[in-house]
């Protein structure tokens, strides 16, 4: 069957950015409660990119300003294992903020591992890449405080909704990158929330106990990372034995791990995941996990991913 007609129809340009650099195709890559992602083309570089549209019609005043400020802040991030931001702008007529990011060729880590068998070394390599990105977010990003003062301080950026659905992969390179950074905490279907705010809409299966109480720090991302590794190794969604968020909350608050962890046969993997899911005061940082024997014992000790 000839798919050339389909391919060409998916690349019809239906919209451009205000400067005419980025051209949006009809091809939709994904859709969520507040964001739709399309394939697009960067006419300056000749590369395909992702065109992200976020609905902000329900945001007003300070909440809207905070959201736009957050997108601007995210565009400053620069790490090889975090999805690269290229540009952003506001479409006042459609009540949207659009931002352009790099396009990952193999989709999400969740869909990638579902379609193929993964081995231990591969997951350890991905783990190093994800943790290096978390180390950067938690320990290395500087902010000018107050703005315009010339005084730069390090402040942790917390993802708050890390999961296999928003970790993306280039399968031909074996490279993973964290995406959807901050956006899940900035909006839900009914209200706005900032990276520092308390209103949010997240994924209960990946939420650390302290996140429910809204008294937390960057270690909630380590907990979520542990759940990602559990899902990859077990091929089972964390707490899939529960039928609703209330049941998950009860188990998490009582310190009962997911059934998938209890069934884990690989002792080294199980211990590593248990470290990530430990109580906040006992949970390692990203830097500490990068030094753990589980990740250091790779064939190539000079690998810097």
Backbone as CSV, one residue per row, in Angstrom:
resi,resn,N_x,N_y,N_z,CA_x,CA_y,CA_z,C_x,C_y,C_z
1,UNK,0.841,-1.197,0.000,0.000,0.000,0.000,0.878,1.249,0.000
2,UNK,0.546,2.213,-0.817,1.328,3.437,-0.928,0.900,4.431,0.135
3,UNK,1.838,4.737,1.069,1.540,5.667,2.153,2.023,7.077,1.849
4,UNK,2.494,7.314,0.620,3.065,8.623,0.311,2.032,9.727,0.437
5,UNK,0.776,9.423,0.053,-0.275,10.430,0.174,-0.532,10.800,1.609
6,UNK,-0.523,9.776,2.488,-0.727,10.016,3.913,0.404,10.852,4.483
7,UNK,1.667,10.506,4.106,2.820,11.233,4.623,2.764,12.696,4.230
8,UNK,2.407,12.964,2.968,2.374,14.348,2.504,1.239,15.122,3.158
9,UNK,0.103,14.456,3.402,-1.023,15.150,4.026,-0.716,15.517,5.469
10,UNK,0.101,14.677,6.128,0.461,14.962,7.515,1.443,16.117,7.617
11,UNK,2.046,16.504,6.486,3.034,17.576,6.504,2.517,18.851,5.842
12,UNK,1.215,18.973,5.755,0.627,20.222,5.284,0.817,21.278,6.365
13,UNK,1.369,22.427,5.995,1.595,23.510,6.953,0.286,24.256,7.174
14,UNK,-0.165,24.303,8.429,-1.439,24.945,8.744,-1.268,26.202,9.592
15,UNK,-0.057,26.431,10.092,0.150,27.568,10.989,1.647,27.837,11.108
16,UNK,2.005,29.104,11.324,3.401,29.453,11.575,3.490,30.340,12.807
17,UNK,4.699,30.459,13.340,4.904,31.369,14.469,4.920,32.805,13.950
18,UNK,4.886,33.815,14.834,4.820,35.221,14.390,5.959,35.630,13.460
19,UNK,7.124,35.001,13.587,8.270,35.358,12.745,8.382,34.494,11.493
20,UNK,7.530,33.483,11.385,7.544,32.631,10.205,8.614,31.557,10.196
21,UNK,9.317,31.394,11.312,10.394,30.393,11.368,9.859,28.980,11.535
22,UNK,8.891,28.814,12.438,8.372,27.480,12.758,7.046,27.245,12.045
23,UNK,6.929,26.102,11.378,5.747,25.775,10.586,5.075,24.536,11.171
24,UNK,3.842,24.700,11.618,3.128,23.569,12.235,2.451,22.720,11.185
25,UNK,2.639,21.386,11.304,1.961,20.436,10.437,0.625,20.017,11.058
26,UNK,-0.170,19.294,10.276,-1.425,18.737,10.796,-1.168,17.536,11.704
27,UNK,-0.014,16.907,11.570,0.312,15.689,12.322,0.345,15.961,13.826
28,UNK,-0.579,15.317,14.563,-0.639,15.462,16.016,0.174,14.344,16.664
29,UNK,1.030,14.730,17.612,1.891,13.762,18.292,1.327,13.310,19.628
30,UNK,0.498,14.139,20.239,-0.057,13.783,21.539,-1.015,14.845,22.031
31,UNK,-1.888,14.448,22.960,-2.863,15.387,23.511,-3.154,15.037,24.959
32,UNK,-3.187,16.075,25.795,-3.520,15.899,27.200,-4.646,16.827,27.590
33,UNK,-4.869,16.950,28.886,-5.977,17.766,29.378,-5.798,19.231,29.024
34,UNK,-4.554,19.685,28.966,-4.311,21.107,28.748,-3.322,21.381,27.622
35,UNK,-2.729,20.341,27.048,-1.692,20.546,26.034,-1.891,19.625,24.844
36,UNK,-1.665,20.171,23.647,-1.666,19.390,22.418,-0.321,19.591,21.735
37,UNK,0.263,18.495,21.242,1.584,18.557,20.622,1.477,18.145,19.157
38,UNK,2.069,18.964,18.289,2.085,18.693,16.853,3.525,18.601,16.356
39,UNK,3.688,17.920,15.235,4.980,17.954,14.563,5.086,19.280,13.809
40,UNK,6.286,19.847,13.784,6.503,21.119,13.102,7.884,21.115,12.464
41,UNK,8.172,22.182,11.723,9.431,22.284,10.987,10.105,23.603,11.301
42,UNK,11.395,23.541,11.618,12.198,24.737,11.865,12.889,25.106,10.555
43,UNK,12.417,26.170,9.913,12.938,26.536,8.594,14.359,27.089,8.656
44,UNK,14.821,27.489,9.840,16.193,27.992,9.971,17.213,26.859,10.011
45,UNK,16.862,25.775,10.700,17.813,24.668,10.868,17.527,23.485,9.948
46,UNK,16.307,23.436,9.394,15.922,22.302,8.565,15.548,21.072,9.362
47,UNK,15.306,21.248,10.673,14.973,20.126,11.549,13.494,20.119,11.910
48,UNK,12.943,18.908,12.079,11.591,18.805,12.608,11.630,19.019,14.111
49,UNK,10.600,19.676,14.643,10.526,20.015,16.063,9.122,19.708,16.567
50,UNK,8.927,19.873,17.869,7.602,19.673,18.475,6.980,21.035,18.774
51,UNK,5.740,21.208,18.352,4.968,22.442,18.542,3.956,22.160,19.654
52,UNK,4.159,22.749,20.820,3.327,22.490,21.997,2.349,23.638,22.222
53,UNK,1.064,23.338,22.242,0.028,24.346,22.491,-0.598,24.106,23.858
54,UNK,-0.547,25.120,24.722,-1.124,25.016,26.060,-2.264,26.014,26.187
55,UNK,-3.432,25.523,26.554,-4.593,26.393,26.735,-4.483,27.152,28.056
56,UNK,-4.577,28.475,27.988,-4.476,29.293,29.204,-5.711,30.172,29.382
57,UNK,-6.800,29.819,28.691,-8.004,30.642,28.733,-8.580,30.842,30.120
58,UNK,-8.351,29.873,31.022,-8.917,29.971,32.368,-7.987,30.685,33.347
59,UNK,-6.822,31.091,32.852,-5.876,31.799,33.714,-6.106,33.303,33.641
60,UNK,-6.009,33.948,34.766,-6.194,35.395,34.805,-5.147,36.037,35.695
61,UNK,-4.837,37.288,35.395,-3.999,38.100,36.267,-2.671,37.478,36.614
62,UNK,-2.398,37.382,37.917,-1.117,36.910,38.412,-0.854,35.459,38.024
63,UNK,-1.912,34.634,38.001,-1.745,33.221,37.639,-1.231,33.092,36.206
64,UNK,-1.778,33.908,35.312,-1.339,33.882,33.913,0.107,34.347,33.794
65,UNK,0.444,35.407,34.511,1.817,35.930,34.485,2.797,34.885,35.003
66,UNK,2.410,34.198,36.082,3.281,33.175,36.650,3.521,32.047,35.657
67,UNK,2.450,31.659,34.962,2.581,30.575,33.988,3.559,30.953,32.886
68,UNK,3.403,32.147,32.331,4.282,32.602,31.252,5.712,32.763,31.752
69,UNK,5.869,33.255,32.990,7.209,33.370,33.580,7.861,31.999,33.719
70,UNK,7.054,30.989,34.081,7.582,29.639,34.236,8.079,29.095,32.891
71,UNK,7.299,29.316,31.830,7.706,28.848,30.503,9.009,29.526,30.095
72,UNK,9.111,30.827,30.379,10.343,31.559,30.072,11.522,30.985,30.845
73,UNK,11.290,30.673,32.124,12.348,30.092,32.954,12.790,28.735,32.399
74,UNK,11.818,27.912,32.000,12.141,26.585,31.488,12.980,26.673,30.219
75,UNK,12.775,27.735,29.442,13.529,27.893,28.200,15.002,28.171,28.466
76,UNK,15.352,28.540,29.693,16.747,28.804,30.051,17.517,27.528,30.390
77,UNK,16.807,26.455,30.639,17.474,25.221,31.053,18.312,24.651,29.910
78,UNK,19.470,24.134,30.257,20.365,23.601,29.229,21.077,22.358,29.763
79,UNK,20.534,21.204,29.426,21.143,19.934,29.836,20.825,18.894,28.771
80,UNK,21.791,18.037,28.474,21.624,17.105,27.354,20.571,16.040,27.597
81,UNK,20.101,15.911,28.845,19.051,14.932,29.114,17.756,15.588,29.592
82,UNK,17.574,16.844,29.189,16.308,17.559,29.377,15.877,18.075,28.010
83,UNK,14.615,17.852,27.662,14.105,18.306,26.369,14.438,19.782,26.170
84,UNK,15.043,20.099,25.019,15.509,21.457,24.740,14.354,22.362,24.304
85,UNK,14.215,23.488,24.995,13.270,24.523,24.575,13.944,25.390,23.515
86,UNK,13.184,25.780,22.481,13.717,26.659,21.441,13.086,28.046,21.461
87,UNK,11.777,28.107,21.644,11.100,29.408,21.560,9.716,29.289,22.180
88,UNK,9.120,30.427,22.515,7.741,30.437,23.028,7.107,31.782,22.732
89,UNK,5.782,31.783,22.629,5.033,33.023,22.416,3.590,32.795,22.828
90,UNK,2.841,33.890,22.930,1.436,33.807,23.322,0.544,34.148,22.139
91,UNK,-0.474,33.336,21.921,-1.502,33.608,20.915,-2.716,34.145,21.657
92,UNK,-2.885,35.469,21.635,-3.942,36.105,22.423,-5.335,35.732,21.915
93,UNK,-5.480,35.576,20.607,-6.796,35.261,20.045,-7.277,33.872,20.462
94,UNK,-6.374,32.912,20.481,-6.741,31.534,20.822,-6.546,31.218,22.302
95,UNK,-6.070,32.208,23.072,-5.811,32.008,24.509,-4.874,30.817,24.724
96,UNK,-3.763,30.858,24.010,-2.783,29.774,24.086,-1.377,30.328,24.309
97,UNK,-0.560,29.529,24.970,0.884,29.734,24.939,1.460,28.594,24.111
98,UNK,2.272,28.940,23.131,2.902,27.937,22.277,4.391,27.936,22.558
99,UNK,4.963,26.760,22.703,6.413,26.691,22.831,6.947,25.557,21.969
100,UNK,8.130,25.803,21.434,8.777,24.865,20.518,9.873,24.114,21.261
101,UNK,9.869,22.794,21.127,10.910,21.975,21.746,11.498,21.026,20.706
102,UNK,12.614,20.418,21.070,13.189,19.409,20.185,12.241,18.219,20.076
103,UNK,12.352,17.492,18.984,11.492,16.337,18.720,12.271,15.053,18.984
104,UNK,11.741,14.230,19.875,12.373,12.940,20.182,11.790,11.875,19.257
105,UNK,12.660,11.133,18.581,12.236,10.292,17.465,11.466,9.042,17.858
106,UNK,11.652,8.565,19.095,11.042,7.278,19.465,9.915,7.406,20.480
107,UNK,9.420,8.617,20.701,8.282,8.799,21.594,8.650,8.701,23.060
108,UNK,7.684,8.268,23.869,7.898,8.204,25.316,8.612,6.915,25.710
109,UNK,9.266,6.968,26.856,9.931,5.771,27.377,8.906,4.684,27.661
110,UNK,7.719,5.079,28.086,6.659,4.106,28.391,6.295,3.288,27.151
111,UNK,6.051,3.979,26.035,5.672,3.270,24.811,6.851,2.484,24.239
112,UNK,8.060,3.010,24.417,9.259,2.355,23.888,9.490,1.002,24.552
113,UNK,9.426,0.955,25.881,9.703,-0.308,26.589,8.544,-1.289,26.456
114,UNK,7.354,-0.767,26.181,6.200,-1.650,26.004,6.355,-2.483,24.733
115,UNK,7.058,-1.927,23.757,7.153,-2.571,22.449,8.370,-3.473,22.302
116,UNK,9.242,-3.506,23.311,10.458,-4.310,23.187,10.974,-4.747,24.549
117,UNK,11.772,-5.773,24.548,12.367,-6.273,25.788,13.613,-5.451,26.105
118,UNK,13.739,-5.005,27.346,14.908,-4.219,27.736,15.762,-5.031,28.706
119,UNK,17.068,-4.788,28.664,17.965,-5.518,29.559,18.459,-4.613,30.680
120,UNK,19.164,-5.216,31.621,19.607,-4.505,32.815,20.552,-3.361,32.476
121,UNK,21.497,-3.612,31.593,22.465,-2.567,31.260,21.782,-1.351,30.636
122,UNK,20.813,-1.602,29.777,20.099,-0.511,29.130,19.398,0.370,30.163
123,UNK,18.739,-0.259,31.126,18.007,0.505,32.135,18.969,1.261,33.046
124,UNK,20.100,0.666,33.334,21.086,1.372,34.156,21.610,2.605,33.422
125,UNK,21.817,2.470,32.123,22.273,3.615,31.325,21.217,4.720,31.338
126,UNK,19.956,4.341,31.116,18.879,5.334,31.176,18.812,5.980,32.553
127,UNK,18.996,5.166,33.598,18.930,5.682,34.966,19.978,6.761,35.191
128,UNK,21.189,6.517,34.702,22.251,7.513,34.845,21.880,8.812,34.139
129,UNK,21.281,8.687,32.969,20.908,9.875,32.206,19.816,10.674,32.920
130,UNK,18.804,9.971,33.417,17.708,10.650,34.124,18.221,11.304,35.396
131,UNK,19.044,10.590,36.142,19.570,11.136,37.399,20.505,12.316,37.155
132,UNK,21.246,12.293,36.055,22.107,13.440,35.754,21.263,14.677,35.479
133,UNK,20.103,14.483,34.832,19.188,15.604,34.595,18.589,16.100,35.907
134,UNK,18.212,15.170,36.790,17.658,15.561,38.092,18.714,16.265,38.940
135,UNK,19.943,15.810,38.888,21.029,16.478,39.623,21.165,17.920,39.152
136,UNK,21.110,18.126,37.854,21.183,19.481,37.286,20.028,20.341,37.792
137,UNK,18.815,19.812,37.723,17.636,20.572,38.157,17.680,20.880,39.647
138,UNK,18.107,19.924,40.430,18.059,20.060,41.888,19.229,20.849,42.462
139,UNK,20.376,20.861,41.765,21.596,21.382,42.391,22.362,22.426,41.586
140,UNK,21.999,22.664,40.326,22.907,23.448,39.488,22.291,24.655,38.792
141,UNK,20.977,24.838,38.853,20.350,25.950,38.136,20.373,27.206,39.001
142,UNK,20.876,28.299,38.432,20.995,29.551,39.178,19.916,30.546,38.766
143,UNK,19.443,31.301,39.765,18.451,32.344,39.548,18.992,33.670,40.076
144,UNK,18.624,34.761,39.400,19.005,36.089,39.870,18.004,36.535,40.928
145,UNK,18.500,36.804,42.133,17.622,37.118,43.262,18.168,38.311,44.053
146,UNK,17.384,39.434,44.069,16.182,39.673,43.258,16.547,39.943,41.799
147,UNK,15.566,39.859,40.892,15.839,40.089,39.469,16.510,41.440,39.239
148,UNK,17.551,41.427,38.433,18.264,42.658,38.117,19.348,43.029,39.102
149,UNK,19.518,42.229,40.160,20.473,42.567,41.217,21.897,42.123,40.904
150,UNK,22.037,41.178,39.986,23.352,40.618,39.724,23.761,39.563,40.730
151,UNK,22.872,39.251,41.669,23.140,38.234,42.691,22.497,36.911,42.268
152,UNK,23.330,35.930,41.951,22.830,34.658,41.442,22.936,33.573,42.504
153,UNK,21.829,32.867,42.716,21.790,31.814,43.729,21.239,30.528,43.111
154,UNK,21.691,29.403,43.646,21.190,28.104,43.185,19.891,27.786,43.904
155,UNK,18.871,27.430,43.132,17.591,27.008,43.699,17.145,25.731,42.999
156,UNK,16.683,24.757,43.760,16.235,23.512,43.118,14.965,23.714,42.305
157,UNK,14.940,23.108,41.143,13.721,23.026,40.334,13.188,21.612,40.496
158,UNK,11.939,21.489,40.882,11.330,20.182,41.137,10.350,19.860,40.008
159,UNK,10.487,18.686,39.432,9.580,18.298,38.342,8.167,18.067,38.867
160,UNK,8.051,17.268,39.911,6.794,16.964,40.601,5.863,15.978,39.892
161,UNK,6.120,15.662,38.643,5.256,14.687,37.975,6.071,13.802,37.032
162,UNK,7.241,13.393,37.487,8.096,12.530,36.681,7.460,11.147,36.547
163,UNK,7.416,10.636,35.327,6.877,9.303,35.046,7.340,8.903,33.654
164,UNK,7.165,7.640,33.307,7.642,7.153,32.012,6.930,7.822,30.844
165,UNK,5.751,8.381,31.097,4.995,9.065,30.047,5.626,10.392,29.649
166,UNK,6.425,11.004,30.527,7.058,12.264,30.143,8.589,12.203,30.199
167,UNK,9.093,10.983,30.025,10.503,10.783,29.703,10.530,10.302,28.252
168,UNK,11.315,10.957,27.420,11.288,10.690,25.985,12.611,10.076,25.535
169,UNK,12.574,9.406,24.391,13.751,8.635,23.971,14.040,8.784,22.482
170,UNK,15.312,8.847,22.164,15.806,8.662,20.805,16.401,7.265,20.758
171,UNK,15.635,6.330,20.252,16.044,4.933,20.290,17.314,4.649,19.518
172,UNK,17.555,5.393,18.433,18.755,5.149,17.629,20.028,5.577,18.359
173,UNK,19.881,6.433,19.387,21.029,6.885,20.172,21.053,6.279,21.574
174,UNK,19.968,5.617,21.966,19.873,5.102,23.328,19.860,6.217,24.349
175,UNK,19.256,7.334,23.980,19.312,8.545,24.798,17.917,8.922,25.293
176,UNK,17.796,9.159,26.604,16.515,9.586,27.160,16.621,11.015,27.669
177,UNK,15.474,11.708,27.660,15.420,13.092,28.127,14.115,13.325,28.879
178,UNK,14.201,14.112,29.944,13.019,14.479,30.724,12.267,15.590,29.999
179,UNK,10.948,15.442,29.908,10.114,16.464,29.290,8.969,16.868,30.197
180,UNK,8.093,17.721,29.677,6.922,18.223,30.415,7.319,18.788,31.769
181,UNK,8.495,19.357,31.845,9.001,19.868,33.113,8.178,21.053,33.595
182,UNK,7.581,20.911,34.777,6.858,22.016,35.391,5.451,22.224,34.899
183,UNK,5.156,21.850,33.644,3.843,22.171,33.098,2.724,21.445,33.825
184,UNK,2.981,20.242,34.279,1.943,19.494,34.987,1.595,20.151,36.312
185,UNK,2.514,20.934,36.857,2.243,21.595,38.129,1.678,22.987,37.930
186,UNK,1.673,23.466,36.701,1.219,24.831,36.463,-0.255,24.913,36.107
187,UNK,-0.813,23.821,35.610,-2.215,23.869,35.213,-2.914,22.547,35.479
188,UNK,-4.183,22.620,35.807,-5.051,21.452,35.730,-6.223,21.889,34.865
189,UNK,-7.229,21.097,34.766,-8.360,21.465,33.921,-9.154,22.630,34.493
190,UNK,-8.981,22.899,35.771,-9.827,23.917,36.395,-9.073,25.089,36.978
191,UNK,-7.761,24.946,37.229,-7.052,26.051,37.842,-5.566,25.994,37.530
192,UNK,-4.885,27.102,37.793,-3.454,27.187,37.544,-2.681,26.766,38.772
193,UNK,-1.456,26.373,38.543,-0.558,26.083,39.662,0.865,26.308,39.197
194,UNK,1.698,26.915,40.008,3.068,27.184,39.617,3.990,26.137,40.202
195,UNK,5.234,26.186,39.784,6.222,25.235,40.276,6.418,25.404,41.778
196,UNK,6.104,26.562,42.304,6.251,26.780,43.746,4.913,26.793,44.469
197,UNK,3.832,26.654,43.729,2.514,26.748,44.346,2.036,25.439,44.920
198,UNK,0.869,25.457,45.536,0.345,24.261,46.198,-0.804,23.607,45.448
199,UNK,-1.340,24.274,44.433,-2.430,23.680,43.672,-1.832,22.896,42.518
200,UNK,-2.271,21.654,42.334,-1.654,20.865,41.291,-2.540,19.705,40.870
201,UNK,-2.115,19.075,39.778,-2.830,17.922,39.232,-1.763,16.929,38.803
202,UNK,-1.613,15.812,39.535,-0.492,14.915,39.293,-0.929,13.462,39.187
203,UNK,0.054,12.576,39.160,-0.182,11.152,38.985,0.030,10.454,40.318
204,UNK,-1.036,9.989,40.995,-0.919,9.476,42.367,0.025,8.292,42.505
205,UNK,0.124,7.455,41.465,0.987,6.268,41.556,2.466,6.634,41.732
206,UNK,2.833,7.848,41.352,4.236,8.263,41.394,4.488,9.336,42.452
207,UNK,3.490,9.610,43.287,3.609,10.672,44.283,4.172,10.154,45.600
208,UNK,5.236,10.793,46.074,5.816,10.459,47.376,4.830,10.812,48.483
209,UNK,4.905,10.140,49.635,3.959,10.411,50.734,3.906,11.878,51.126
210,UNK,5.072,12.529,51.189,5.102,13.926,51.638,4.482,14.877,50.621
211,UNK,4.369,14.434,49.362,3.763,15.283,48.340,2.271,15.457,48.590
212,UNK,1.638,14.444,49.165,0.223,14.553,49.519,0.017,15.617,50.589
213,UNK,0.997,15.769,51.470,0.898,16.736,52.568,1.375,18.123,52.154
214,UNK,1.936,18.230,50.953,2.462,19.492,50.424,3.575,20.070,51.290
215,UNK,4.281,19.199,51.987,5.481,19.587,52.736,6.620,18.743,52.166
216,UNK,7.289,19.252,51.154,8.217,18.392,50.427,9.366,19.198,49.832
217,UNK,10.353,18.459,49.318,11.472,19.073,48.618,11.742,18.289,47.333
218,UNK,12.926,18.499,46.754,13.234,17.890,45.466,13.305,16.367,45.508
219,UNK,13.333,15.781,46.701,13.420,14.319,46.784,12.140,13.615,46.319
220,UNK,11.058,14.360,46.125,9.856,13.732,45.554,10.145,13.227,44.142
221,UNK,11.083,13.881,43.442,11.457,13.425,42.103,12.231,12.109,42.156
222,UNK,12.988,11.901,43.233,13.729,10.643,43.397,12.750,9.491,43.610
223,UNK,11.716,9.736,44.406,10.665,8.733,44.632,10.014,8.366,43.292
224,UNK,9.648,9.374,42.517,9.003,9.129,41.225,9.946,8.392,40.274
225,UNK,11.222,8.744,40.317,12.222,8.043,39.504,12.253,6.552,39.863
226,UNK,12.202,6.244,41.157,12.174,4.849,41.590,10.975,4.105,41.034
227,UNK,9.824,4.776,41.000,8.621,4.166,40.436,8.776,3.935,38.932
228,UNK,9.484,4.842,38.253,9.740,4.653,36.823,10.567,3.391,36.583
229,UNK,11.620,3.218,37.376,12.470,2.034,37.228,11.676,0.767,37.538
230,UNK,10.816,0.844,38.542,9.967,-0.299,38.886,9.051,-0.658,37.723
231,UNK,8.440,0.332,37.109,7.534,0.073,35.990,8.279,-0.563,34.819
232,UNK,9.477,-0.072,34.532,10.252,-0.597,33.411,10.640,-2.059,33.648
233,UNK,11.121,-2.364,34.846,11.604,-3.716,35.138,10.468,-4.718,35.314
234,UNK,9.385,-4.280,35.909,8.298,-5.213,36.215,7.277,-5.314,35.098
235,UNK,7.312,-4.330,34.169,6.294,-4.247,33.120,4.898,-4.165,33.733
236,UNK,4.826,-3.514,34.883,3.559,-3.367,35.605,3.470,-1.950,36.167
237,UNK,2.346,-1.301,35.958,2.168,0.061,36.459,2.114,0.026,37.986
238,UNK,2.844,0.909,38.675,2.839,0.901,40.143,1.432,0.998,40.722
239,UNK,1.162,0.192,41.698,-0.136,0.149,42.385,-1.295,-0.174,41.431
240,UNK,-1.007,-0.976,40.405,-2.083,-1.377,39.490,-3.109,-2.259,40.187
241,UNK,-2.748,-2.777,41.364,-3.702,-3.571,42.146,-4.779,-2.704,42.784
242,UNK,-4.570,-1.394,42.811,-5.558,-0.468,43.383,-6.536,-0.020,42.303
243,UNK,-7.756,0.252,42.706,-8.784,0.629,41.728,-9.096,2.116,41.731
244,UNK,-8.567,2.863,42.708,-8.823,4.306,42.745,-7.709,5.013,43.525
245,UNK,-7.586,6.336,43.356,-6.527,7.094,44.039,-6.580,6.995,45.558
246,UNK,-7.770,6.844,46.132,-7.890,6.749,47.591,-7.170,5.508,48.119
247,UNK,-7.283,4.403,47.391,-6.589,3.176,47.794,-5.073,3.349,47.706
248,UNK,-4.633,4.039,46.658,-3.198,4.298,46.508,-2.700,5.151,47.663
249,UNK,-3.436,6.223,47.961,-3.048,7.120,49.054,-2.937,6.360,50.376
250,UNK,-3.879,5.470,50.620,-3.867,4.704,51.867,-2.608,3.843,51.957
251,UNK,-2.270,3.163,50.866,-1.078,2.306,50.874,0.199,3.135,51.019
252,UNK,0.265,4.240,50.273,1.460,5.088,50.336,1.645,5.652,51.733
253,UNK,0.557,6.146,52.329,0.642,6.754,53.662,0.992,5.727,54.737
254,UNK,0.672,4.459,54.482,1.002,3.389,55.435,2.350,2.730,55.134
255,UNK,3.020,3.218,54.100,4.330,2.672,53.754,4.282,1.319,53.083
256,UNK,3.150,0.985,52.464,3.007,-0.300,51.773,3.450,-0.131,50.320
257,UNK,4.502,-0.828,49.880,5.003,-0.654,48.512,4.070,-1.287,47.487
258,UNK,4.248,-0.958,46.217,3.437,-1.580,45.162,3.664,-3.086,45.098
259,UNK,2.658,-3.797,44.677,2.755,-5.252,44.528,3.918,-5.629,43.613
260,UNK,4.139,-4.827,42.580,5.203,-5.121,41.616,6.571,-5.190,42.281
261,UNK,6.807,-4.365,43.304,8.099,-4.383,43.994,8.257,-5.657,44.816
262,UNK,7.183,-6.094,45.430,7.231,-7.306,46.251,7.533,-8.538,45.396
263,UNK,7.164,-8.481,44.113,7.387,-9.609,43.209,8.763,-9.561,42.534
264,UNK,9.503,-8.468,42.748,10.789,-8.285,42.084,11.794,-9.349,42.521
265,UNK,12.382,-10.054,41.556,13.309,-11.144,41.863,14.767,-10.697,41.866
266,UNK,15.098,-9.694,41.078,16.474,-9.206,41.026,16.765,-8.394,42.289
267,UNK,17.608,-8.924,43.159,17.857,-8.314,44.470,18.497,-6.938,44.338
268,UNK,19.456,-6.787,43.420,20.155,-5.509,43.250,19.198,-4.420,42.780
269,UNK,18.352,-4.757,41.816,17.371,-3.793,41.312,16.380,-3.432,42.411
270,UNK,15.903,-4.445,43.116,14.925,-4.216,44.182,15.492,-3.294,45.256
271,UNK,16.729,-3.516,45.651,17.350,-2.684,46.685,17.489,-1.240,46.204
272,UNK,17.885,-1.064,44.943,18.049,0.283,44.380,16.714,1.028,44.369
273,UNK,15.653,0.335,43.966,14.325,0.957,43.944,13.870,1.288,45.357
274,UNK,14.113,0.383,46.300,13.724,0.622,47.695,14.411,1.860,48.262
275,UNK,15.654,2.107,47.870,16.345,3.328,48.292,15.591,4.564,47.817
276,UNK,15.151,4.521,46.562,14.431,5.665,45.979,13.079,5.889,46.651
277,UNK,12.467,4.821,47.155,11.132,4.914,47.755,11.182,5.066,49.268
278,UNK,12.371,5.208,49.827,12.513,5.325,51.282,11.861,6.603,51.797
279,UNK,11.695,6.689,53.115,11.180,7.912,53.719,12.064,9.079,53.323
280,UNK,11.474,10.256,53.265,12.179,11.434,52.748,13.536,11.639,53.400
281,UNK,13.598,11.483,54.725,14.863,11.732,55.427,15.934,10.682,55.110
282,UNK,15.510,9.511,54.636,16.456,8.441,54.301,16.688,8.309,52.793
283,UNK,15.957,9.067,52.021,16.021,8.945,50.562,17.266,9.661,50.026
284,UNK,18.043,9.012,49.166,19.257,9.652,48.637,18.922,10.790,47.673
285,UNK,19.906,11.635,47.438,19.797,12.665,46.412,20.183,12.056,45.068
286,UNK,19.958,12.809,43.997,20.373,12.342,42.672,21.885,12.138,42.622
287,UNK,22.632,13.050,43.232,24.102,12.931,43.262,24.537,11.652,43.959
288,UNK,23.897,11.347,45.072,24.251,10.140,45.824,23.917,8.875,45.039
289,UNK,22.782,8.873,44.359,22.399,7.697,43.573,23.350,7.477,42.398
290,UNK,23.852,8.555,41.820,24.798,8.420,40.711,26.090,7.734,41.145
291,UNK,26.385,7.782,42.445,27.585,7.138,42.982,27.300,5.724,43.497
292,UNK,26.048,5.296,43.411,25.675,3.977,43.921,26.293,2.875,43.059
293,UNK,26.666,1.777,43.698,27.305,0.663,42.988,26.450,0.137,41.845
294,UNK,25.135,0.212,41.988,24.228,-0.289,40.955,24.472,0.419,39.622
295,UNK,24.864,1.697,39.680,25.098,2.466,38.460,26.582,2.585,38.121
296,UNK,27.443,2.473,39.108,28.877,2.633,38.857,29.480,1.400,38.213
297,UNK,28.873,0.264,38.427,29.412,-0.999,37.921,28.997,-1.222,36.467
298,UNK,29.419,-0.306,35.600,29.157,-0.430,34.169,30.443,-0.849,33.466
299,UNK,30.301,-1.471,32.296,31.475,-1.968,31.581,32.434,-0.840,31.235
300,UNK,31.885,0.332,30.890,32.726,1.469,30.514,32.704,2.489,31.641
301,UNK,33.738,2.529,32.495,33.729,3.430,33.639,33.824,4.892,33.245
302,UNK,34.201,5.162,31.984,34.358,6.552,31.552,33.104,7.091,30.871
303,UNK,32.070,6.272,30.809,30.814,6.713,30.202,30.251,7.880,31.001
304,UNK,29.949,8.981,30.317,29.531,10.191,31.033,28.059,10.483,30.903
305,UNK,27.281,9.557,30.364,25.838,9.797,30.238,25.174,9.842,31.584
